[in-house]
Amino acid sequence: MAAPPQTNIRNLTGVWRMSKTLSDDMGPSLAIQGIPWIVRKAISWATITGNLTQSTDNAGNTTITVAQTASGGIKGETEIYNLDEREYKAGSAMFGVQRIRAGWVDLRLEKPLSLSGRPFDTYLSEGWIEEDDPNVAGHITAYIVSEQAGWSVEQVWGFSTIDEKRYRVIRFIVRKGEESAASRVICEWLGGDNRN
């Protein structure tokens, strides 16, 4: 289901499912990240659902927790994004130890910089709905580096119009050496928190 009006970049709390029909093939990105072919195949068949909780503390710092589940016997993981641009480490059964920086980004700027320090690739910075307050940054970005495998990922989160409907979207580019792969994940709205 398309994203309802009450959801926006400042209110992502709820349950979202990756659309298999609308999202790009994740295979090339996962291959660069060193994920074995059989696991990539299983992921392509799986239904991946994320239960998001977005909160802001008294200091104004936003945290997003994504509790993922997947069908087909793939172990779900929990991802935490602290949107203060400070680097922190997180462990993943699939991807190993990662260094993560996340924050807000205003893509309306002439040359917005990613948290990697370089200008955003146009694949990441274009194709969005600008629906937030014009005085505040309207998108989320993350920069993730694998300590063991040597790859990096730049992400941008926001909303886009697809087939005349509004969806939550994550665009990302995976890089390792001279290799790179760009992907777009389309998230369908399933409703409020369904863990209980």
N, C-alpha and C positions, 0 to 999 in steps of 0.2 A: 504494500500500500504506500502511496505517496506520503510525504511528510505533512502532518496537519499544521494549521496556522500557528498553534501554540508552541511548536518546536522552532527553535532558532539557535544560533551559535552560542548564545548565553544560556540556553535551556535545552540541553541534549538528553536529559535524564529520561530513560525509557528503554524499551527493548527494540533492537534493530536487527534485521536479518540481511546478510549479503545476498543481493539478487544475482542468481546464476545467469539469468537471461540478459540482464542489462550490464553487468560488470564485465571488465576485460579479462582475458585469460591471464591468470597469475603465474603460469608455468615458466615463462622466461625470467621473471623476477626471482622466483624461488630457485631456479637453476643457478643464477648468479650468486645467490646466497648459500649455495652448496647443499641444498635439500635434495636427497636422492630421488630418482625418477619414480619409484614406487610410492613414495610419500607424496610427491607432487600429484600423482594420479589420484591417490586417495583424497587429497584436498580438493581436487577438481570435482569429485563426486559428492563431497560432504556438503551439508547445509550448516553454515556458520552463523551463529547468532551471538550478538553482544548485548549484555545488559549494562547500560551506561548509567553512572551516577555522577552528576556534576555538582560541585559545591564550591562556595567561596568563603574563606575565613574572614575574621575581623580585620585583618590587614589588607584585604582585597585580593589575596592570592587564590586563584582557581585551581582545583584539582579535578581531574576526570579519571574515574576508575571504570575499566571495561572488563567485565567478567564474561569471557567467551566460552561458548559450548559448541561442540561440533558433532554431527552424526557420523556414522561409519567407523566408530572406534577410535577416532582421533581425540587425543587428550586436550581438553580445553585449558586455557591459561588466563590469568588475570594481568592486565596491563594497567599501569598507573602513569598518568601524564600530569606533572606539576607545571603549570603554565607561568613560571617565573623566570624562564630562560637560563636557570642554573643547571649545570650538568650533574647528573646522578647516574648510578649504575643500577641495572636490573638484570636478573637472571631469567633465562627462558629455556625450557626443556628442548625446544626445537632450534632456537637460534643462539643459545649460549649466552655469555655475559655481554651486555650491551651498554654503551655510554649514551645517555639520552639527554637532550635539551628540548624543551617545548615552550611555546609562548604564543602570544597574539601577534598578528601581522596585519597591516593595512595595505592591501593590494592596490589601493587607489593611488598610492605614491608613485612618482614617476619611475623610480628604480628601486623597488623594495628589495632588501637583502634578506636572504635566508639565514638561519642560525649557523650555517656553515661559513658565513662571512662573504659569500659570493651572491651576485644577483640571481633571482629566481629564474629558472628556465620558463619560457612562455607556456609550456605545457602545464606547469603548476600555477601560474599566475592568471591565466585567462579562462573564460568559460563559466564564471561564477555569477550568481545573483548577488547584487549589493543591496542587502535589505536591512542592515544595521544602522544605528545612529551614525551620521557622517562624521561625528567628532570622536569616534572610538574605532579601534581596529576591529575589522569585521570577520576575520578568519583565524583559524588555529594552525600553527605550523609545528612540526617536530623534525629534529635532526638526530638520527640514530646511527651509531657506529658499532660494528662488531669488533671486539677486541681480538678474537681468535681468527675469524675468517677474512677480515680485511675489507669488508664491504661497508657501504654507507647507504642510508635511505633519507631522502628529503620528502616530507609529507606536507600537504595542505588540506585542511578540512573546511567544508562549507556546504552550501546548497546550490544546486544547479537545476535548470529546467531540462527535462528529458522527456521526449514524446508529449510535450505540453503539460507535464506534471512536475511538481517540485519534489526533489529528492535530496537527502543528505548524501554527500559525496566525499570520498577521500581520494585525492590524486597523489601519486608518489612516483619517484624515480629512484631505482636501485643502481648503484655504481660500484664497480670493482675494477681498478686499473682502467683499461680502455673500454671495458664492457659497460653497457648500461641498458636498462629496460624501464619503460614507463607504463604505468597501469592506472586504471580508474576503477574504484570500487563503489558501486551504487548500493546504498543501504535502504531497505524497505522498513517502514514503521509497523511494528506489531502492537504497540500500545504501552501502557504503564508497566511498572515493575511487576514481573510475574514469578519472582523467586519464591513467594510464599503461597 
